[in-house]
Every structure is written in structure tokens, then in C-alpha cells.
């Protein structure tokens, strides 16, 4: 059985990820009245920044199967076999991770860990632990 959990999204992070490229495009549009080249360049960089942010954040989902945990954040994917998981616990670490919220789950592995932020954190932990004990 396969279950997919969407990432929680912190409002402040969404504002930064969406607001920064939009601000660049907006300032670029305003700059068109002063310098067409500067305005066009700023708008292009804003659009490029927005596209890159989207490419590395959408979708941000975690899929549990009976054999593995698939972590996908945009174009980045990681497939973690359940057999490698040693510990699962709540976390609020601010370290870089495929997670759009600081309400996270730390998954300790044989050789490291993964941080993720499923919207239903308690449900995800219960589901993962149940799959680990099958």
C-alpha cells in the first residue's frame, strides 16, 4: 500500500519564496520608466529566480510504501529503504532539507538522517512506525 503525505508549508517561508521573485519583477517593471535595459534584466532575473525556486520545491511530497520512503522536493528525489531507518522523532531543526516547514520529522538512518515536514506529522510518524514493525 502506498500513502503520500504533502509537506507542511510555513507562511513566512512561502512569503519569502514567492515574494522575492515577485518583488524583483515588480521593481523591474517600475525600473522600465527609468532604464529599459535595467528593468528588463531585473524582470528576467526575477522570473528565472521564481522558476528555479519552483523547480526545487514543487511538489514537496513524501510517499511511504511497504519497502521505502520516497522523498520528492521538485526535481530532487531520494528513495530511502525502510530497512535503513533506525529512529523516527519530531524535530524543529532549521538545517537545509526537502521540507517547507520547521515542524519536521527526523529520520535517523544507518548512515545519516533525513529531515522532512509532512503536514500530518503525527499521522506520518504512526504510519512509518507501523510499516517498520511489519
C-alpha angles and dihedrals in degrees: 000000000000124000124183123205122194120222119258111241123217111219093225092053093048089051091053096044093048099029099054097058092040091051090051091051091046094049089046091054090049091048091056088081091059104032124004093200094050091046094049092046093049092048091048092050090048091052092046091049091050092049092050092048090050092047091056099040111033117110105018105183140145119213122197121201128169089264107034153007113239113202116196126179109168111301092347117094134177126184112202117190110226089229089070094056114103105166139011122199143154116264141176097196115154093209117127111276143146089271133109096201137050090227091094145164119226113212111195115208136187088266109025136320145270128223118209135164113216113186090230095047097169093045091049093050092048091048093048094047090049090053091048091056097050 
